[in-house]
């Protein structure tokens, strides 16, 4: 705020303000607070932005008023130096990887005292290094000489400091500053983040900025995140970092990110490298609910006051019993006797009592098929999503179709070109997702024995056919005997994986082996299946190419991780390779195996 725009401003007040400002600077009565900046790929605090506050109960408590007054009185340089010193003095960084963002007005770049040596002294006293500091350039429009600014910042860069541009997207000056200064970080203005999930134009602008930043090796920070919907959208888009009241208010102490927000980020992050099959829970958004006995008047007034709400879920307790869509409700009320007839009646008299209700684990593509079977009148209605039978939220037809399009594009980029199955990054995401669900699951690793011999003898074309046959065996068994939300992936070469929630995974393995052994002989010429050759060309008496399955039963809990599962699977695979013929070998992670710990069953086929 300009100093002359402050309430009650006159010459006398200005003199008093100057006196107060000088007193603040001389007595160093400002303080620093720190707002966390969070990684949207890991769900951890990557750094803090230091923010200045004037004395409590002072007209200069607000940083906007404080720095505006300093600028008007020609005291910006000493105030900025003091603010920087206070920020460094009170900084806390748990690890060397955490960064400290210091606001620097573009005008300060012309300050002769703004030199690396002075800041370095302050950092060394605090045990910090230049590599942990990011200068966040504000007031970009006041940069008149970009060449000079680049030269000054270049000196800092040589010392290891990094540069961020603040409020990008808030005008032409931000684009010019990005082009000229080539920052390490770009902070997206709050105006682009606010209600991003409702505004496709903002989404497209942010996508463009993200692509631009990735090509230049710049990290994007979204400012002003205040709702879970905004966080979910930014995370799913692949934005690198986020900042805002939802993630943490500015304060004098180290921020602790709530576990539910960490889980939210981990569940909804868009793994830019890949994505597994999306579930409807991945695109679920919170919804308004009403009790089935609530009068229609309450629901109608809600829609009048919330013009962006397309519908609401009607519940009995926490169980969904119906859906009311805005347009359909107002059509009913618009009739000749609509208001007088329905206004005070319970909402269950106008709700759709048979809406589409799905569990959060349902694959998006499956839900899409459900929606296409609806009649034209309800085709665009919201889909109700439940968790354990309770309302979790809703998804729109538009979001479902967008998700399917995105998933298909991502699968095309990372799926195995031969089998079309998800690859390693999707596999990792699926296992991590299961770990976050805290429910028991099993991982089945499949490996074709003596595949190299087969491929060398019959050629790559028949080798590809054998790989496709193996993929089909695993998929068919999972489809017939597994759970609806089970997962099949292709690790690469002749290695496969299935992730299942089945209570009897051994039965699945045995059926996979039976089908494989029954069909594999069709790939041989004559009686070649009676022997194989090892990697050294030695002829071995064998039943031909066989399938080894390594079954790892995962009891989720403390200490269970993707790395532990992979390590256990590798040990089980080694044991399975010691057996002749198709075999399944079992082990577990998370708790002692209550059955025979190493159940090794040779196939009868």
C-alpha positions as CSV (number, residue, x, y, z in Angstrom):
1,X,0.0,0.0,0.0
2,X,1.5,3.4,-0.9
3,X,2.1,5.5,2.2
4,X,-0.1,8.3,1.1
5,X,-3.0,5.8,0.7
6,X,-3.0,4.8,4.3
7,X,-6.1,5.8,6.4
8,X,-5.9,9.2,8.0
9,X,-2.7,10.1,6.2
10,X,-1.5,13.7,6.5
11,X,1.9,15.4,7.0
12,X,1.8,15.0,10.7
13,X,1.0,11.3,10.4
14,X,3.7,11.0,7.9
15,X,6.3,12.5,10.2
16,X,5.1,10.1,13.0
17,X,5.3,7.2,10.6
18,X,8.9,8.1,9.7
19,X,9.8,8.4,13.3
20,X,8.3,5.0,14.0
21,X,10.0,3.5,11.0
22,X,13.4,4.8,12.1
23,X,12.8,3.4,15.6
24,X,12.0,0.0,14.2
25,X,15.2,-0.1,12.1
26,X,17.5,1.2,14.8
27,X,16.0,-1.0,17.5
28,X,15.6,-4.0,15.2
29,X,12.1,-4.7,16.4
30,X,11.0,-6.6,13.3
31,X,10.7,-10.4,13.4
32,X,10.7,-13.2,10.8
33,X,8.2,-15.9,10.3
34,X,8.6,-18.9,8.0
35,X,6.1,-20.5,5.7
36,X,6.8,-24.1,4.5
37,X,7.2,-25.0,0.9
38,X,6.3,-28.6,0.3
39,X,7.4,-31.1,-2.3
40,X,4.3,-32.3,-4.2
41,X,6.1,-35.5,-5.3
42,X,7.3,-36.6,-1.9
43,X,5.0,-34.9,0.6
44,X,7.9,-33.4,2.6
45,X,8.9,-29.8,3.5
46,X,11.7,-28.8,1.0
47,X,12.2,-25.3,2.4
48,X,10.8,-22.1,4.0
49,X,10.1,-18.7,2.8
50,X,11.1,-16.1,5.3
51,X,8.5,-13.3,5.8
52,X,8.9,-10.1,7.7
53,X,6.5,-8.7,10.3
54,X,6.6,-5.3,12.0
55,X,6.0,-4.8,15.7
56,X,2.7,-6.1,17.1
57,X,-0.2,-3.6,17.4
58,X,1.8,-1.2,15.1
59,X,0.4,0.4,11.9
60,X,3.5,-1.1,10.3
61,X,2.9,-4.7,11.4
62,X,1.9,-5.7,7.9
63,X,4.9,-6.3,5.6
64,X,3.1,-4.5,2.8
65,X,2.7,-1.3,4.9
66,X,6.2,-1.7,6.4
67,X,8.0,-1.9,3.1
68,X,5.8,0.7,1.4
69,X,6.6,3.2,4.2
70,X,10.3,2.4,3.9
71,X,10.3,2.9,0.2
72,X,8.4,6.2,0.5
73,X,10.9,7.4,3.1
74,X,14.0,6.3,1.3
75,X,14.7,3.7,4.0
76,X,14.2,0.6,1.9
77,X,17.8,-0.5,1.8
78,X,18.5,-0.5,5.6
79,X,15.1,-2.2,6.2
80,X,15.8,-4.9,3.6
81,X,19.3,-5.5,5.1
82,X,17.8,-5.8,8.6
83,X,15.0,-8.1,7.3
84,X,17.6,-10.4,5.6
85,X,19.7,-10.6,8.7
86,X,16.7,-11.4,10.9
87,X,15.5,-14.1,8.5
88,X,18.9,-15.8,8.5
89,X,19.3,-15.4,12.3
90,X,16.0,-17.2,13.0
91,X,16.2,-19.8,10.2
92,X,15.9,-23.5,10.9
93,X,16.7,-26.1,8.3
94,X,16.5,-29.7,9.4
95,X,18.7,-31.0,6.6
96,X,21.2,-29.5,4.1
97,X,18.7,-30.2,1.4
98,X,16.1,-27.8,2.9
99,X,16.2,-24.3,1.4
100,X,15.7,-20.8,2.8
101,X,13.9,-18.4,0.5
102,X,14.7,-14.7,1.2
103,X,12.6,-12.0,-0.4
104,X,14.6,-9.3,-2.2
105,X,13.1,-6.3,-3.8
106,X,14.4,-5.7,-7.3
107,X,15.3,-2.2,-6.2
108,X,17.7,-3.6,-3.7
109,X,19.8,-5.0,-6.5
110,X,21.2,-1.5,-6.9
111,X,22.2,-1.3,-3.2
112,X,26.0,-1.2,-3.1
113,X,25.9,-3.1,0.2
114,X,24.0,-6.0,-1.5
115,X,27.1,-8.1,-2.0
116,X,27.8,-11.8,-1.5
117,X,30.3,-11.2,1.3
118,X,27.9,-9.6,3.7
119,X,25.2,-12.2,3.4
120,X,27.9,-15.0,3.6
121,X,29.0,-13.7,7.0
122,X,25.5,-14.0,8.3
123,X,25.0,-17.5,6.9
124,X,28.3,-18.8,8.4
125,X,27.3,-17.5,11.8
126,X,24.1,-19.6,11.5
127,X,25.9,-22.6,10.1
128,X,24.2,-22.3,6.7
129,X,25.8,-22.4,3.2
130,X,25.0,-20.3,0.1
131,X,23.7,-23.5,-1.5
132,X,20.8,-23.5,1.0
133,X,19.6,-19.9,0.1
134,X,17.3,-18.8,-2.7
135,X,16.9,-15.1,-3.4
136,X,13.2,-14.5,-4.3
137,X,13.0,-11.4,-6.5
138,X,9.9,-9.3,-5.9
139,X,8.7,-6.0,-7.5
140,X,10.1,-7.2,-10.9
141,X,8.5,-4.2,-12.6
142,X,11.0,-1.9,-11.0
143,X,13.9,-3.6,-12.8
144,X,15.1,-1.0,-15.4
145,X,18.4,-2.5,-16.3
146,X,18.2,-6.3,-16.8
147,X,21.9,-6.5,-17.8
148,X,23.0,-4.9,-14.6
149,X,20.6,-7.2,-12.6
150,X,21.9,-10.3,-14.4
151,X,25.5,-9.2,-13.6
152,X,24.7,-8.7,-9.9
153,X,22.8,-12.0,-9.6
154,X,25.6,-13.7,-11.5
155,X,28.0,-12.9,-8.7
156,X,25.6,-14.5,-6.2
157,X,25.2,-17.6,-8.5
158,X,28.9,-18.1,-8.6
159,X,28.8,-18.3,-4.8
160,X,26.2,-21.1,-4.9
161,X,23.0,-19.0,-4.3
162,X,19.9,-19.7,-6.3
163,X,17.3,-17.3,-7.8
164,X,13.5,-17.4,-7.8
165,X,11.0,-15.2,-9.6
166,X,7.9,-14.3,-7.5
167,X,4.3,-13.9,-8.6
168,X,4.9,-15.3,-12.1
169,X,1.8,-15.1,-14.3
170,X,0.7,-11.8,-12.8
171,X,1.8,-9.7,-15.8
172,X,4.2,-9.2,-18.7
173,X,7.0,-8.2,-16.4
174,X,7.2,-11.7,-15.0
175,X,7.7,-13.3,-18.4
176,X,10.4,-10.8,-19.2
177,X,12.1,-11.4,-15.9
178,X,12.0,-15.2,-16.5
179,X,13.6,-14.7,-19.9
180,X,16.2,-12.3,-18.8
181,X,17.2,-13.7,-15.3
182,X,16.7,-17.4,-16.0
183,X,15.8,-18.3,-12.4
184,X,16.1,-21.7,-10.7
185,X,12.5,-21.5,-9.4
186,X,9.3,-19.8,-10.6
187,X,6.6,-19.1,-8.1
188,X,3.2,-19.1,-9.7
189,X,0.9,-16.3,-8.6
190,X,-2.0,-17.1,-6.3
191,X,-4.4,-15.8,-9.0
192,X,-3.6,-18.8,-11.2
193,X,-3.9,-21.3,-8.3
194,X,-7.2,-20.1,-6.8
195,X,-10.1,-22.4,-7.9
196,X,-7.8,-24.0,-10.5
197,X,-9.9,-27.2,-10.5
198,X,-12.9,-25.1,-11.8
199,X,-11.1,-23.1,-14.5
200,X,-9.8,-24.9,-17.6
201,X,-8.1,-21.7,-18.8
202,X,-6.0,-21.5,-15.6
203,X,-5.2,-25.2,-16.0
204,X,-4.0,-24.8,-19.6
205,X,-1.8,-21.8,-18.6
206,X,-0.3,-23.7,-15.7
207,X,0.3,-26.8,-18.0
208,X,2.1,-24.5,-20.5
209,X,4.2,-23.0,-17.7
210,X,5.0,-26.5,-16.4
211,X,6.2,-27.7,-19.8
212,X,8.2,-24.5,-20.3
213,X,9.8,-24.8,-16.9
214,X,10.7,-28.5,-17.4
215,X,12.4,-27.7,-20.8
216,X,14.5,-25.1,-19.0
217,X,15.3,-27.1,-15.9
218,X,13.3,-24.7,-13.7
219,X,11.2,-25.8,-10.7
220,X,7.7,-24.6,-10.4
221,X,6.2,-23.5,-7.0
222,X,2.4,-23.0,-6.7
223,X,1.6,-20.2,-4.2
224,X,-1.6,-19.7,-2.3
225,X,-2.9,-23.3,-2.0
226,X,-5.9,-23.2,0.3
227,X,-8.1,-26.1,-0.5
228,X,-7.6,-29.9,-1.0
229,X,-9.1,-29.6,-4.4
230,X,-6.4,-27.1,-5.5
231,X,-3.7,-29.3,-4.0
232,X,-5.0,-32.4,-5.7
233,X,-5.1,-30.8,-9.1
234,X,-1.6,-29.3,-8.8
235,X,-0.2,-32.6,-7.5
236,X,-1.9,-34.6,-10.3
237,X,-0.6,-32.1,-12.9
238,X,3.0,-32.7,-11.8
239,X,3.8,-29.3,-10.3
240,X,7.0,-29.6,-8.3
241,X,6.3,-27.7,-5.1
242,X,3.4,-26.0,-3.3
243,X,2.9,-23.3,-0.7
244,X,-0.1,-21.9,1.0
245,X,-2.3,-21.9,4.2
246,X,-3.4,-25.5,3.6
247,X,0.1,-26.7,3.8
248,X,1.2,-24.4,6.6
249,X,0.7,-20.8,8.0
250,X,3.8,-18.6,8.4
251,X,5.2,-19.1,11.9
252,X,8.3,-18.8,14.1
253,X,8.8,-22.6,14.4
254,X,9.4,-25.5,12.2
255,X,6.4,-26.8,10.3
256,X,5.0,-30.3,10.7
257,X,3.0,-31.4,7.7
258,X,-0.2,-33.3,8.9
259,X,0.0,-37.0,8.0
260,X,-3.4,-36.8,6.2
261,X,-1.9,-34.1,3.8
262,X,1.2,-36.2,3.2
263,X,-1.1,-39.2,2.3
264,X,-3.2,-36.9,0.2
265,X,-0.2,-35.8,-1.8
266,X,1.2,-39.4,-2.1
267,X,-2.2,-40.7,-3.3
268,X,-2.9,-38.0,-5.8
269,X,0.5,-37.1,-7.1
270,X,0.9,-37.4,-10.8
271,X,4.0,-39.6,-11.3
272,X,5.1,-37.7,-14.4
273,X,7.2,-40.7,-15.5
274,X,4.2,-43.0,-15.5
275,X,0.9,-43.8,-14.1
276,X,-0.9,-47.1,-13.3
277,X,-4.6,-47.7,-13.9
278,X,-6.4,-44.8,-12.3
279,X,-9.1,-45.6,-9.8
280,X,-12.2,-43.5,-9.4
281,X,-10.9,-42.5,-5.9
282,X,-8.0,-40.8,-7.6
283,X,-10.3,-38.2,-9.1
284,X,-12.8,-38.0,-6.2
285,X,-13.6,-34.5,-5.0
286,X,-15.5,-33.6,-1.8
287,X,-19.2,-33.1,-2.1
288,X,-22.1,-31.5,-0.3
289,X,-24.4,-33.9,1.5
290,X,-28.0,-33.5,2.9
291,X,-30.0,-35.8,5.1
292,X,-32.9,-37.4,3.2
293,X,-35.3,-35.7,5.6
294,X,-34.0,-32.2,5.0
295,X,-36.6,-29.8,3.4
296,X,-36.1,-29.1,-0.3
297,X,-35.9,-25.4,0.6
298,X,-32.5,-25.9,2.3
299,X,-31.1,-27.7,-0.7
300,X,-32.5,-25.1,-3.2
301,X,-30.9,-22.3,-1.1
302,X,-27.6,-24.1,-1.1
303,X,-27.6,-24.3,-4.9
304,X,-28.5,-20.6,-5.1
305,X,-25.6,-19.7,-2.9
306,X,-23.1,-22.1,-4.6
307,X,-23.4,-21.5,-8.3
308,X,-20.5,-23.9,-9.0
309,X,-22.2,-26.9,-7.4
310,X,-23.7,-29.3,-10.0
311,X,-25.3,-31.6,-7.5
312,X,-25.4,-33.0,-3.9
313,X,-25.5,-36.4,-2.3
314,X,-28.5,-37.4,-0.2
315,X,-27.6,-39.6,2.8
316,X,-29.0,-41.6,5.6
317,X,-26.3,-41.2,8.3
318,X,-23.2,-41.5,6.1
319,X,-24.7,-43.9,3.6
320,X,-25.7,-42.5,0.2
321,X,-29.3,-43.1,-0.6
322,X,-29.8,-40.6,-3.5
323,X,-28.6,-37.8,-5.7
324,X,-30.0,-34.4,-6.5
325,X,-28.8,-32.5,-9.5
326,X,-29.1,-28.7,-9.5
327,X,-30.7,-28.4,-13.0
328,X,-33.3,-31.1,-12.3
329,X,-34.3,-29.6,-8.9
330,X,-34.9,-26.2,-10.4
331,X,-36.8,-27.7,-13.3
332,X,-39.2,-29.3,-10.8
333,X,-39.5,-26.0,-8.8
334,X,-40.1,-24.0,-12.0
335,X,-43.5,-25.6,-12.6
336,X,-46.7,-23.8,-12.0
337,X,-47.0,-25.1,-8.4
338,X,-43.4,-26.1,-7.9
339,X,-42.5,-24.0,-5.0
340,X,-45.8,-24.2,-3.2
341,X,-45.9,-28.0,-3.7
342,X,-42.4,-29.0,-2.9
343,X,-40.7,-26.2,-0.9
344,X,-41.2,-27.7,2.6
345,X,-41.2,-31.3,1.6
346,X,-38.2,-33.6,2.3
347,X,-35.6,-33.9,-0.4
348,X,-36.1,-37.6,-0.8
349,X,-39.3,-36.9,-2.7
350,X,-37.3,-35.3,-5.6
351,X,-34.0,-37.1,-5.4
352,X,-32.8,-39.8,-7.8
353,X,-33.1,-42.9,-5.6
354,X,-31.0,-45.0,-8.0
355,X,-27.8,-43.0,-8.7
356,X,-24.6,-44.6,-9.8
357,X,-22.6,-45.4,-6.7
358,X,-19.1,-47.0,-6.9
359,X,-16.3,-47.9,-4.5
360,X,-13.2,-45.7,-4.5
361,X,-11.1,-48.6,-5.8
362,X,-13.1,-49.0,-9.0
363,X,-11.0,-48.4,-12.1
364,X,-12.0,-45.2,-13.9
365,X,-12.4,-47.0,-17.2
366,X,-14.8,-49.5,-15.6
367,X,-16.9,-46.6,-14.1
368,X,-16.9,-45.0,-17.5
369,X,-18.6,-48.1,-18.9
370,X,-21.2,-47.9,-16.2
371,X,-22.0,-44.4,-17.1
372,X,-22.6,-45.2,-20.8
373,X,-25.3,-47.6,-19.8
374,X,-27.4,-44.8,-18.2
375,X,-30.2,-43.2,-20.0
376,X,-29.9,-39.7,-21.6
377,X,-31.7,-38.0,-18.7
378,X,-29.1,-39.1,-16.2
379,X,-26.0,-39.5,-18.4
380,X,-24.2,-36.4,-17.1
381,X,-25.2,-36.9,-13.5
382,X,-22.4,-37.0,-10.9
383,X,-21.0,-40.4,-9.9
384,X,-21.1,-41.0,-6.1
385,X,-17.9,-42.5,-4.6
386,X,-17.8,-44.4,-1.4
387,X,-15.2,-45.7,1.0
388,X,-16.2,-48.6,3.1
389,X,-19.9,-47.9,2.2
390,X,-19.7,-44.2,3.4
391,X,-19.7,-41.2,1.1
392,X,-16.3,-40.0,0.1
393,X,-17.2,-37.6,-2.7
394,X,-18.2,-37.4,-6.3
395,X,-16.8,-37.4,-9.8
396,X,-18.2,-35.7,-12.9
397,X,-18.4,-37.3,-16.4
398,X,-16.0,-34.7,-17.6
399,X,-13.3,-35.5,-15.1
400,X,-13.8,-39.3,-15.8
401,X,-13.3,-38.8,-19.6
402,X,-10.3,-36.5,-19.0
403,X,-8.7,-39.1,-16.7
404,X,-9.2,-41.9,-19.3
405,X,-7.6,-39.7,-22.0
406,X,-4.7,-38.9,-19.8
407,X,-4.3,-42.5,-18.6
408,X,-4.3,-43.8,-22.2
409,X,-1.7,-41.2,-23.2
410,X,0.5,-42.1,-20.3
411,X,0.1,-45.9,-20.8
412,X,1.1,-45.4,-24.5
413,X,4.3,-43.7,-23.4
414,X,5.3,-46.2,-20.7
415,X,3.5,-49.5,-21.4
416,X,5.4,-52.5,-22.7
417,X,5.1,-52.3,-26.5
418,X,4.7,-56.1,-26.9
419,X,2.1,-56.9,-24.2
420,X,0.6,-53.4,-23.6
421,X,0.9,-54.1,-19.9
422,X,2.0,-51.3,-17.4
423,X,5.7,-51.0,-16.9
424,X,8.0,-50.5,-13.9
425,X,7.1,-47.0,-12.9
426,X,3.4,-47.9,-12.9
427,X,4.2,-51.1,-11.0
428,X,6.0,-49.0,-8.3
429,X,3.1,-46.6,-8.0
430,X,0.6,-49.5,-7.6
431,X,2.7,-51.1,-4.8
432,X,3.1,-47.8,-3.0
433,X,-0.6,-47.2,-3.3
434,X,-1.4,-50.6,-1.8
435,X,1.0,-49.8,1.1
436,X,-0.8,-46.6,1.8
437,X,-4.1,-48.4,1.9
438,X,-2.8,-50.5,4.8
439,X,-4.5,-53.6,3.6
440,X,-3.0,-57.0,3.1
441,X,-2.0,-57.8,-0.5
442,X,0.2,-60.3,-2.4
443,X,2.8,-59.8,-5.1
444,X,3.4,-62.5,-7.7
445,X,6.6,-62.3,-9.7
446,X,6.7,-64.5,-12.8
447,X,9.8,-65.5,-14.7
448,X,10.1,-67.9,-17.7
449,X,12.9,-70.4,-17.2
450,X,15.3,-71.1,-20.1
451,X,13.7,-68.3,-22.2
452,X,17.1,-67.4,-23.7
453,X,17.5,-70.9,-25.0
454,X,14.0,-70.9,-26.5
455,X,14.6,-67.5,-28.1
456,X,17.9,-68.5,-29.6
457,X,16.5,-71.8,-30.9
458,X,13.2,-70.6,-32.4
459,X,13.9,-66.9,-33.1
460,X,12.6,-63.6,-31.6
461,X,9.2,-63.9,-33.3
462,X,8.2,-67.1,-31.5
463,X,9.9,-65.8,-28.4
464,X,7.6,-62.8,-28.5
465,X,4.7,-65.1,-28.9
466,X,5.7,-67.1,-25.8
467,X,6.0,-63.8,-23.8
468,X,2.5,-62.8,-25.0
469,X,1.1,-66.2,-24.1
470,X,2.6,-65.9,-20.6
471,X,1.1,-62.5,-20.2
472,X,-2.3,-63.9,-21.3
473,X,-2.1,-66.8,-18.8
474,X,-1.5,-64.4,-15.9
475,X,-4.2,-61.9,-17.0
476,X,-6.8,-64.6,-17.5
477,X,-6.2,-66.1,-14.1
478,X,-6.3,-62.8,-12.4
479,X,-9.5,-61.9,-14.4
480,X,-11.2,-65.1,-13.4
481,X,-10.1,-65.8,-9.9
482,X,-8.6,-62.5,-8.6
483,X,-10.3,-59.3,-7.3
484,X,-11.8,-56.7,-9.5
485,X,-9.0,-54.2,-8.7
486,X,-6.0,-56.5,-9.1
487,X,-3.1,-55.4,-11.3
488,X,-0.9,-57.1,-13.9
489,X,2.3,-55.6,-15.1
490,X,5.3,-56.4,-17.4
491,X,8.6,-55.7,-15.7
492,X,10.5,-56.4,-18.9
493,X,11.8,-59.3,-21.0
494,X,10.3,-62.5,-19.7
495,X,9.5,-61.1,-16.2
496,X,5.9,-60.3,-15.1
497,X,4.2,-59.2,-11.9
498,X,0.6,-59.5,-10.5
499,X,-0.6,-57.6,-7.5
500,X,-3.7,-59.1,-5.9
501,X,-5.9,-58.7,-2.8
502,X,-7.0,-62.4,-3.0
503,X,-7.2,-64.3,0.3
504,X,-5.9,-67.4,-1.5
505,X,-3.0,-66.2,-3.8
506,X,-1.5,-69.7,-3.8
507,X,-4.6,-70.9,-5.7
508,X,-4.0,-68.1,-8.3
509,X,-0.4,-69.2,-8.7
510,X,-1.3,-72.9,-9.1
511,X,-3.8,-72.0,-11.9
512,X,-1.3,-69.9,-13.7
513,X,1.2,-72.8,-13.7
514,X,-1.4,-75.2,-14.8
515,X,-2.4,-73.0,-17.8
516,X,1.2,-72.3,-18.7
517,X,2.3,-75.9,-18.7
518,X,-0.8,-77.0,-20.6
519,X,-0.3,-74.5,-23.4
520,X,3.5,-74.0,-23.7
521,X,4.1,-77.3,-25.6
522,X,2.3,-75.8,-28.6
523,X,5.3,-73.5,-29.2
524,X,7.8,-76.3,-29.8
525,X,8.7,-78.3,-32.9
526,X,8.3,-82.1,-32.5
527,X,9.6,-83.3,-29.1
528,X,12.0,-80.4,-28.4
529,X,10.3,-79.8,-25.1
530,X,12.0,-82.9,-23.6
531,X,15.3,-80.9,-23.1
532,X,16.7,-77.4,-22.8
533,X,20.1,-75.7,-22.9
534,X,21.4,-73.6,-20.1
535,X,23.2,-70.2,-20.6
536,X,26.4,-72.0,-21.3
537,X,24.9,-74.2,-24.0
538,X,24.9,-77.4,-21.9
539,X,22.0,-79.7,-22.7
540,X,19.7,-80.5,-19.7
541,X,17.0,-83.0,-19.4
542,X,13.9,-81.0,-18.7
543,X,10.2,-80.6,-19.3
544,X,11.1,-77.7,-21.5
545,X,10.5,-74.0,-20.8
546,X,8.8,-73.6,-17.4
547,X,7.4,-70.8,-15.3
548,X,8.8,-69.9,-11.8
549,X,6.5,-67.8,-9.6
550,X,7.7,-66.0,-6.5
551,X,4.8,-65.2,-4.2
552,X,5.4,-62.4,-1.6
553,X,2.5,-62.0,0.9
554,X,2.5,-58.4,2.2
555,X,1.2,-57.6,5.6
556,X,1.4,-53.8,5.6
557,X,2.7,-52.0,8.6
558,X,5.7,-50.2,10.0
559,X,8.8,-50.8,8.0
560,X,7.2,-52.4,5.0
561,X,8.3,-50.7,1.9
562,X,8.7,-51.2,-1.9
563,X,12.4,-51.8,-1.4
564,X,11.7,-54.6,1.2
565,X,9.2,-56.2,-1.0
566,X,11.6,-56.2,-4.0
567,X,14.4,-57.5,-1.8
568,X,12.3,-60.4,-0.5
569,X,11.1,-61.2,-4.0
570,X,14.7,-61.4,-5.3
571,X,15.5,-64.0,-2.5
572,X,12.4,-66.0,-3.3
573,X,13.2,-66.0,-7.0
574,X,16.6,-67.4,-6.2
575,X,15.0,-70.2,-4.3
576,X,12.5,-70.9,-7.1
577,X,15.3,-71.2,-9.7
578,X,16.8,-74.0,-7.7
579,X,13.8,-76.2,-8.6
580,X,13.1,-78.1,-11.8
581,X,9.8,-77.6,-13.5
582,X,7.2,-74.9,-13.0
583,X,7.1,-73.9,-9.3
584,X,5.7,-71.4,-6.9
585,X,7.7,-70.4,-3.8
586,X,6.2,-68.3,-1.0
587,X,7.5,-65.9,1.6
588,X,6.1,-62.8,3.3
589,X,7.0,-59.4,4.6
590,X,5.5,-57.5,7.5
591,X,5.0,-60.4,10.0
592,X,6.0,-64.0,10.4
593,X,4.5,-66.4,7.9
594,X,2.0,-68.5,9.8
595,X,1.9,-71.3,7.2
596,X,4.9,-73.2,6.0
597,X,7.3,-70.3,5.5
598,X,8.8,-71.6,2.3
599,X,5.9,-73.4,0.7
600,X,7.4,-74.8,-2.4
601,X,4.9,-76.7,-4.6
602,X,6.1,-78.3,-7.8
603,X,3.4,-78.3,-10.5
604,X,1.9,-81.7,-11.2
605,X,1.7,-80.7,-14.9
